[in-house]
Amino acid sequence: MWDAVQRSGAWTGGGMTPRRIDRHGVRARMGHAPAWIVETLLDAFEPAALRAASVAEKKREKTERRARRAPDQKDNDDD
């Protein structure tokens, strides 16, 4: 499953369109597995992956904001 969702084209959307897993593409890559198992795994994996990506993006933005500050400014963002 991990290999199937990490390949190019496994995710659709982005920008103004919500990111989603291309379930048809992943199912085609996992042809040897029963469809109900693939769907069950995708139902669990997709929200967790999107949440993890959101957390990583927030951390990246926070790091970039700190890097852009002048060196003499004190860091008061201790989230």
Salt bridges, closest charged atoms under 4 A:
GLU39 OE1 - ARG23 NH1 2.60
GLU39 OE2 - ARG27 NE 2.66
ASP43 OD1 - ARG23 NH2 3.03
GLU46 OE1 - ARG20 NH2 2.98
GLU46 OE1 - ARG23 NH2 3.20
GLU57 OE1 - ARG60 NH1 2.28
ASP75 OD2 - ARG66 NE 3.41
ASP75 OD1 - ARG69 NH1 3.13
ASP77 OD2 - ARG69 NH2 2.81
ASP79 OD2 - LYS62 NZ 3.87
